[in-house]
Amino acid sequence: MEQKWWHGKTAYQIYPKSFCDSNGDGIGDLPGIISKLDYLKALGIDILWLSPIYPSPFVDQGYDISDYENIDPSFGTLEDFDRLMKEAKARGIDVIMDLVVNHCSSEHKWFKKACADLNSEEAGYFYFIKGKDGKVPNNLRSYFGGSVWEKIPGHENEDIYYSHYFAKEQPDLNWYNPKLREQVYKLVTFWLDKGVAGFRVDAILSIVKDLSFPDLPPDDSDGMTHAAKMNARNLSQIGKFLNELKDRTFTPHDSFTVGEVLTVTKESVTEFAGPQGYFSTLFDLSPRELIEAHPHYREYPNLTVDEFVGCVFNTQELYQKADAFVAPIIENHDEPRGVSYYLPEHLHNAQGAKLLGTFLMFLRGIPFIYQGQEIGMTNTDFKSIDEFNDLFAKDEYQTSIACGLSEQEAVALCARHGRDNARTPMLWSDEPNAGFTTGKPWLRVHQDYQTLNVKAQENDPLSPLNHYRKLIALRKEPSLHETVTYGRFERNTIASGVMSYWRINDKTGQKLLVIANTNKEPLTYQLPQAATELLTTGEVKLEGTTLTLGCGGAAILELK
């Protein structure tokens, strides 16, 4: 594998609206992020991914962009951004931004001009399509529920629609139009010229469409089918677009890029993330794919530990065979908290957080930590649908009620599966509003902030925060770096509820074992040879070649 500057790095995702508020308006901002750079440096972070900070009406929390070359005033200014870049660079931290180019906001000047004149150049930047037989062009369902088609503003009496795979305020951009693609390359280059190290590329599979706009077989009683199924049908078309994007923008700047790409196969993983792939790496979203194969919260399965581990290990093996790097994660801004979601109830606590961190950080690839994960944030105890902001959760609440669930049952479903779990404010201290803001926070604060916060964990050697610091430092140890970065992954099947794998350096013979016990009962495991403890958490006992792990115990060992 060709060595790249980002190999061996550890990345951290910030959801700016909820990270740190510097001016008391209840919304996190760029000066707030700057004030926490020393915290991130002490954690050991090398790459910082910022969720969208562009001007936006925030219908979908900034993923509806109204100006690609500016900063939303709620976050600060371009001058604040330049200062963030300078301060991050001074600490050895690279910054990547969110690239959202499947769609823009309906408030973007392109869409406004397009709606005002259906014969304008800008009209060609979107999918303006006539209806079929007095109905919408096809039966696709948007990611947020309802049809992907909406009448064009100002033309409601005409039989013409625009496409939006997400909210109706997020019109899809027409990548089949070369003039639109030129606009995209221009905005990407704008940020690269400012020193951005790369991008997380959002919802990129949705840029391919079947321009005949056919109906697909329904997957639910509403007669519609999920838009993602159209993506899968047309994936072979995407290479033209993504190779051009890469050649025109990423490659000349030696950018690090991570794609949000689902349904990765043996063939497509090389295409997307192999040595000549479109992106540097892709997120491992396989557990979410298994869950979200069902259209509604009420049908989402509760994954067992073994099912979760199986997804992760299958992905590790898939990427390894393709000579590609994956970006393993536990959670992000679109998912519930991993401790609450993937572990049994008796590990919905600090020990569970340390166990999951141990499992994550030595997997093959570049791990991403989501804000609050390093202190073991759990799901938030939402009591009412009025406390939610997430569009999908609100839609799911209504459909659950329509299917006969009580309000309490519907809220409980949204509280378990909703994206707002990851979007509640970062917990800095036991001060009011968890030290996130001196004003009223835009979203409710986690119920346990007085005990679950950074300040409480800073000087506690057994805290999740300090465990993550040790894990990241261990990844960077010169004696381990090559094995951790380029070493082979091999699953180690022991027993149900046990997470275990090997990292092996075939050149040097170095062999590392990662093992964690999620069961209530202790685990006794016979090592193939003597070993040295590199890092442990919970009840761990090594006597000769006999390793014993209590409930929640986890260890990283080096075989002698």
C-alpha positions in Angstrom: 0.0 0.0 0.0 1.3 3.4 -0.9 1.9 5.4 2.2 -0.2 8.6 2.6 0.1 11.5 5.0 -3.1 10.6 6.7 -2.2 7.0 7.5 -2.1 6.2 11.2 -4.0 9.3 12.1 -6.9 9.6 14.5 -9.9 11.7 13.5 -12.6 13.5 15.5 -16.0 14.8 14.4 -17.4 18.0 15.7 -21.1 18.9 15.3 -20.5 22.7 15.6 -24.0 23.6 16.7 -23.6 21.5 19.8 -19.8 21.6 20.6 -19.1 24.9 22.4 -20.9 28.2 22.5 -18.7 31.3 23.0 -21.3 34.1 23.0 -24.3 32.8 24.9 -26.8 32.5 22.1 -27.3 28.8 22.7 -25.5 27.7 19.5 -22.0 26.4 19.3 -19.6 28.4 17.1 -16.1 28.6 15.6 -14.6 30.7 18.5 -16.0 28.0 20.8 -14.2 25.3 18.8 -11.0 27.3 18.9 -11.2 27.5 22.7 -11.2 23.7 22.8 -8.3 23.0 20.5 -6.0 22.4 23.4 -8.5 19.8 24.7 -8.4 18.0 21.3 -4.6 18.2 21.2 -4.4 16.6 24.6 -6.8 13.9 23.5 -4.4 13.1 20.6 -6.5 14.2 17.7 -4.8 14.6 14.3 -7.7 15.3 11.9 -10.8 17.4 12.7 -14.0 17.0 10.7 -16.5 19.8 11.0 -20.1 19.1 10.2 -21.6 21.9 8.0 -20.9 25.5 9.0 -22.1 27.1 5.8 -25.0 29.6 5.6 -28.2 27.6 5.9 -31.9 27.9 6.9 -31.2 24.8 9.1 -34.2 22.8 7.9 -31.8 19.8 8.1 -29.3 21.2 10.5 -27.0 22.8 8.0 -27.1 20.0 5.4 -29.3 22.4 3.4 -26.7 24.9 2.2 -27.7 28.3 0.9 -24.1 29.6 0.2 -21.2 27.3 -0.3 -18.5 29.9 0.1 -19.2 31.5 3.4 -19.8 30.8 7.1 -23.3 31.0 8.7 -23.4 34.0 11.1 -24.5 31.7 13.9 -21.1 30.1 13.7 -19.0 33.1 13.1 -17.2 34.6 10.1 -14.7 33.7 7.4 -12.1 35.5 9.6 -13.0 33.2 12.5 -12.6 30.2 10.1 -9.2 31.4 9.0 -8.2 31.8 12.7 -9.4 28.3 13.4 -7.3 26.9 10.5 -4.2 28.8 11.8 -4.7 27.7 15.5 -5.4 24.1 14.5 -2.3 24.0 12.3 -0.2 25.3 15.1 -1.3 22.2 17.1 -0.6 19.8 14.3 -4.3 19.3 13.6 -5.7 19.1 10.0 -9.2 20.3 9.3 -11.6 18.7 6.9 -15.1 20.0 6.1 -18.4 18.5 5.1 -19.0 18.5 1.4 -22.8 18.4 0.7 -23.2 18.5 -3.1 -26.1 16.0 -3.8 -28.4 18.9 -2.9 -28.4 22.5 -1.8 -31.0 24.6 0.0 -34.1 25.9 -1.6 -32.8 29.3 -0.4 -29.7 29.0 -2.5 -29.5 31.7 -5.3 -29.3 28.9 -7.9 -32.7 27.5 -7.0 -34.3 30.9 -6.7 -33.1 31.9 -10.2 -34.2 28.5 -11.5 -37.7 28.9 -10.1 -38.0 32.4 -11.4 -37.0 31.3 -15.0 -37.5 27.7 -16.0 -35.4 28.4 -19.1 -32.4 29.9 -17.2 -29.0 28.2 -16.9 -29.7 27.6 -13.2 -32.8 25.6 -14.1 -30.5 23.1 -15.6 -28.7 22.7 -12.2 -31.8 20.8 -10.9 -34.2 18.1 -12.0 -37.3 19.9 -13.2 -39.5 17.0 -14.5 -43.0 16.8 -15.9 -45.5 14.5 -14.1 -46.7 11.2 -15.5 -50.5 10.7 -16.0 -51.3 13.6 -13.7 -49.1 12.2 -10.9 -45.6 12.7 -9.7 -42.8 11.4 -12.0 -42.2 8.2 -10.0 -42.9 6.5 -6.7 -39.6 7.2 -4.8 -39.9 7.9 -1.1 -37.5 10.5 0.4 -35.1 9.8 3.2 -37.3 11.9 5.5 -40.6 10.3 4.3 -43.1 11.3 1.6 -42.5 11.6 -2.1 -39.2 12.9 -3.5 -41.2 15.2 -5.8 -42.6 18.6 -5.1 -44.2 21.2 -7.3 -41.8 24.0 -8.3 -42.4 27.2 -6.2 -44.2 29.7 -8.3 -45.4 27.0 -10.7 -47.9 25.1 -8.5 -50.6 25.1 -11.2 -48.3 23.4 -13.7 -47.5 19.7 -14.1 -43.8 20.0 -13.3 -41.9 18.9 -10.3 -38.4 19.1 -8.8 -36.6 16.2 -7.1 -35.5 16.1 -3.4 -34.2 12.9 -2.0 -34.1 14.5 1.4 -36.3 17.4 2.7 -38.4 19.4 0.2 -36.1 22.4 1.1 -33.2 20.4 -0.3 -33.5 20.3 -4.1 -31.3 17.7 -5.7 -28.4 19.0 -7.9 -28.2 17.7 -11.5 -24.8 16.2 -11.8 -25.5 15.2 -15.4 -25.2 18.9 -16.3 -21.5 19.8 -16.8 -22.1 23.4 -15.9 -23.4 22.4 -12.5 -20.3 20.2 -12.0 -18.0 23.2 -12.8 -19.8 25.1 -10.0 -19.1 22.2 -7.7 -15.4 22.1 -8.5 -15.2 25.9 -8.0 -16.7 25.7 -4.5 -14.5 22.7 -3.5 -11.4 24.6 -4.6 -12.4 27.6 -2.7 -12.0 25.7 0.6 -8.9 23.8 -0.4 -7.2 27.1 -1.3 -8.0 28.1 2.3 -5.9 25.2 3.6 -8.7 22.7 4.3 -7.0 19.2 4.2 -10.0 17.5 2.6 -13.7 16.6 3.0 -16.2 14.2 4.4 -18.4 13.7 1.4 -22.1 13.5 2.2 -24.8 11.3 0.6 -22.7 11.0 -2.6 -24.5 7.9 -4.0 -27.6 10.0 -4.5 -26.1 12.0 -7.3 -26.8 9.3 -9.8 -30.3 9.1 -11.2 -32.2 7.1 -13.8 -33.2 9.9 -16.1 -36.2 8.0 -17.3 -37.5 8.2 -13.7 -39.2 4.8 -13.5 -41.3 3.5 -10.7 -39.8 0.8 -8.6 -41.5 -2.1 -6.8 -43.1 -0.7 -3.5 -41.4 -1.6 -0.3 -44.2 -0.5 2.1 -48.0 0.0 2.2 -47.7 3.6 0.9 -46.9 2.3 -2.6 -43.5 3.9 -2.6 -39.9 2.7 -2.4 -36.9 4.2 -0.7 -34.8 6.5 -2.9 -31.7 4.6 -1.9 -32.9 1.7 -4.0 -32.6 3.9 -7.1 -29.0 4.8 -6.1 -28.1 1.1 -6.0 -29.6 0.5 -9.5 -27.5 3.3 -11.1 -24.2 3.0 -9.2 -22.3 2.1 -12.4 -22.8 5.6 -13.6 -21.0 7.3 -10.7 -17.4 6.8 -11.8 -17.5 9.5 -14.4 -18.6 12.1 -11.9 -16.4 11.1 -9.0 -13.2 10.6 -11.0 -13.7 14.0 -12.5 -14.3 15.5 -9.0 -11.1 13.8 -7.7 -9.0 14.8 -10.7 -10.1 18.4 -10.7 -10.0 19.0 -6.9 -8.8 16.4 -4.5 -5.7 15.0 -6.3 -4.0 18.4 -7.0 -4.3 19.2 -3.3 -3.3 15.8 -1.9 -6.6 15.9 0.0 -7.9 13.4 2.5 -11.4 12.4 1.7 -13.9 10.1 3.4 -17.1 9.1 1.7 -20.5 8.4 3.2 -21.1 5.4 1.0 -23.6 2.5 1.8 -24.0 -0.9 0.2 -20.3 -1.4 -0.4 -19.5 -4.7 -2.3 -16.3 -6.6 -3.1 -16.3 -4.9 -6.4 -17.3 -1.4 -5.4 -14.9 -1.1 -2.4 -11.9 -1.1 -4.7 -13.6 1.4 -7.0 -14.5 3.8 -4.1 -11.5 3.4 -1.7 -8.9 1.2 -3.3 -5.4 2.5 -4.3 -6.9 4.4 -7.2 -10.3 4.9 -5.6 -12.5 8.0 -5.7 -11.9 8.6 -2.0 -9.1 8.1 0.6 -11.4 6.0 2.7 -15.1 5.2 3.5 -17.0 5.1 6.8 -17.9 1.6 8.0 -21.7 2.1 8.2 -22.5 -1.7 7.9 -24.3 -1.9 11.3 -26.6 1.0 10.3 -27.2 -0.7 6.9 -28.5 -3.8 8.7 -30.7 -1.7 10.9 -32.0 0.7 8.3 -32.8 -2.0 5.8 -36.2 -1.6 7.5 -38.1 1.6 6.6 -39.4 2.5 10.0 -38.1 2.8 13.6 -40.8 0.4 14.8 -39.2 -2.3 12.5 -35.6 -1.6 13.4 -34.0 -4.6 14.9 -32.0 -4.4 18.2 -28.6 -5.8 17.1 -26.9 -8.2 19.4 -23.2 -7.7 20.3 -22.4 -10.6 18.0 -24.4 -9.1 15.1 -22.6 -5.7 15.6 -19.2 -7.3 15.7 -20.0 -9.5 12.7 -20.8 -6.4 10.6 -17.5 -4.7 11.7 -15.4 -7.8 11.0 -17.0 -8.4 7.6 -16.1 -4.9 6.7 -12.6 -5.2 8.0 -12.0 -8.3 5.8 -13.7 -6.8 2.8 -11.5 -3.7 2.8 -8.3 -5.7 3.6 -8.8 -7.9 0.5 -9.2 -4.8 -1.6 -6.1 -3.2 -0.2 -8.3 -0.3 0.9 -8.6 1.6 4.1 -11.8 1.8 6.0 -12.8 4.5 8.6 -14.3 2.5 11.6 -16.7 4.4 13.8 -19.0 3.7 16.8 -21.3 6.7 16.2 -21.7 10.0 14.4 -24.2 12.9 14.1 -26.7 10.6 12.3 -26.8 7.8 14.9 -27.7 7.1 18.5 -24.9 6.8 21.1 -23.0 3.5 20.6 -22.9 2.6 24.3 -26.7 2.7 24.5 -27.2 1.0 21.1 -24.7 -1.8 20.7 -24.0 -3.0 24.2 -26.2 -4.9 26.7 -27.9 -2.7 29.3 -25.5 -3.6 32.1 -22.8 -1.9 30.1 -24.6 1.4 29.4 -22.0 3.1 31.5 -18.4 4.3 31.7 -17.0 0.8 31.6 -19.0 0.1 28.4 -17.6 3.2 26.9 -14.0 2.1 27.6 -14.7 -1.3 26.2 -16.1 0.0 23.0 -13.2 2.4 22.7 -10.7 -0.4 23.1 -12.6 -2.4 20.4 -12.6 0.6 18.0 -9.2 2.1 18.2 -7.0 -0.8 17.0 -9.2 -1.9 14.1 -7.5 -1.6 10.7 -8.1 1.9 9.2 -8.4 5.4 10.4 -10.8 5.6 13.4 -13.2 8.5 13.8 -14.3 9.6 17.3 -17.6 11.5 17.6 -17.8 14.4 20.1 -18.8 13.1 23.5 -17.9 9.5 22.6 -14.6 9.9 24.5 -16.5 10.7 27.8 -19.0 7.9 27.2 -22.1 10.0 26.4 -25.2 7.8 26.3 -28.6 8.4 24.7 -30.7 11.3 26.0 -33.9 10.7 28.0 -36.3 12.5 25.7 -39.8 12.7 27.2 -41.8 14.4 24.5 -41.8 14.7 20.7 -41.6 18.5 21.3 -38.0 18.0 22.6 -36.9 16.6 19.2 -35.5 18.6 16.3 -34.7 15.8 13.8 -37.0 15.7 10.8 -36.9 12.0 10.4 -37.8 11.4 14.1 -40.8 13.7 13.8 -42.0 11.9 10.7 -41.5 8.5 12.4 -43.5 9.7 15.5 -46.5 10.5 13.3 -46.3 7.2 11.4 -46.0 5.3 14.6 -49.1 7.0 16.0 -50.9 6.3 12.8 -50.0 2.6 13.2 -51.6 2.4 16.6 -48.7 3.1 19.0 -49.4 5.3 22.0 -47.7 8.7 22.3 -45.4 7.2 25.0 -44.4 4.3 22.8 -43.8 6.5 19.8 -41.6 8.9 21.8 -39.7 5.9 23.3 -39.0 4.7 19.7 -37.7 8.1 18.7 -35.6 8.3 21.8 -33.9 5.0 21.1 -33.3 5.5 17.4 -33.3 9.2 16.8 -30.4 11.3 15.5 -30.9 14.0 18.2 -29.1 11.6 20.7 -25.9 12.6 19.0 -26.8 16.3 18.6 -27.5 17.3 22.2 -24.8 19.7 23.6 -21.3 18.5 24.5 -20.9 18.0 28.3 -18.0 20.1 29.5 -18.8 20.6 33.2 -21.4 20.3 35.9 -22.2 24.0 35.5 -25.6 25.0 34.1 -26.2 23.7 30.6 -23.1 21.5 31.1 -20.8 24.5 30.4 -21.9 24.4 26.8 -23.5 27.8 26.9 -24.4 30.6 29.2 -27.7 31.1 27.3 -30.5 28.7 26.4 -29.2 25.7 24.5 -30.8 25.1 21.1 -31.5 21.4 22.0 -32.0 19.9 25.5 -29.0 19.0 27.6 -28.3 15.3 28.6 -29.9 14.4 31.9 -26.6 13.2 33.5 -24.5 16.3 32.8 -23.7 17.0 36.4 -21.8 13.7 36.7 -21.1 12.8 33.1 -18.8 15.6 31.8 -15.2 16.4 30.8 -14.4 18.3 34.0 -15.3 15.3 36.1 -13.1 13.0 34.0 -10.1 15.2 33.4 -8.1 14.0 36.4 -9.7 10.6 36.9 -7.2 8.0 35.6 -10.0 5.5 35.2 -12.4 7.7 33.2 -13.4 7.0 29.6 -11.7 10.3 28.6 -8.3 9.2 30.0 -8.8 5.8 28.5 -9.3 7.2 25.1 -6.1 9.4 25.6 -4.2 6.3 26.4 -5.6 4.4 23.4 -4.7 7.2 21.0 -1.2 7.5 22.5 -0.7 3.7 22.2 -1.6 3.8 18.5 1.2 6.3 18.0 3.9 4.3 19.9 6.8 3.9 17.4 7.1 0.2 18.3 3.4 -0.4 17.4 2.8 2.2 14.6 3.5 0.0 11.6 1.4 -2.9 12.9 -1.5 -0.7 13.9 -1.5 1.2 10.6 -0.6 -1.5 8.0 -0.8 -4.8 9.9 -3.2 -7.5 8.9 -6.6 -7.9 10.6 -7.8 -11.3 11.6 -10.9 -12.1 13.6 -10.6 -14.1 16.7 -13.8 -16.1 17.4 -14.0 -17.1 21.0 -17.6 -17.1 22.4 -20.9 -15.2 22.1 -20.6 -11.7 23.6 -16.8 -11.6 23.2 -15.2 -9.0 20.9 -11.8 -10.1 19.8 -9.4 -9.8 16.9 -5.7 -9.9 16.0 -3.5 -7.3 14.3 -0.5 -9.0 12.8 2.7 -7.6 11.1 3.8 -10.3 8.8 7.1 -8.6 8.1 8.2 -8.4 11.8 6.1 -11.1 13.3 4.5 -8.7 15.8 1.1 -9.9 16.9 -1.4 -7.8 18.9 -4.6 -9.2 20.5 -7.6 -7.0 21.2 -10.2 -8.7 23.4 -13.3 -7.5 25.3 -16.0 -9.3 27.3 -19.5 -7.9 27.2 -21.0 -10.9 29.2 -22.0 -10.7 32.8 -20.0 -14.0 33.4 -16.2 -13.8 33.5 -14.2 -15.1 30.5 -11.2 -17.3 30.7 -9.1 -17.5 27.6 -5.9 -19.5 26.9 -3.4 -17.5 24.9 -1.3 -19.4 22.3 1.9 -18.0 23.9 3.0 -15.6 26.6 2.0 -12.0 26.3 2.5 -8.5 27.6 -0.3 -6.2 28.7 -0.2 -2.9 26.7 -3.5 -1.5 28.0 -6.4 -2.9 30.0 -9.6 -1.7 31.5 -12.0 -3.3 34.0 -11.3 -6.6 35.6 -8.3 -8.1 33.7 -6.0 -10.8 35.0 -3.0 -12.3 33.1 -1.3 -15.3 34.7 1.1 -17.0 32.4 -0.9 -17.7 29.2 -4.2 -17.6 31.0 -6.2 -14.4 30.6 -9.3 -13.7 32.6 -11.7 -10.9 31.8 -14.6 -9.9 34.1 -17.8 -8.3 32.9 -16.8 -5.3 30.8 -13.1 -6.2 30.9 -11.0 -5.3 27.8 -7.4 -5.7 27.0 -4.8 -5.0 24.3 -1.9 -7.5 24.5 1.3 -8.0 22.6 2.3 -11.6 22.2 6.0 -12.3 23.1 
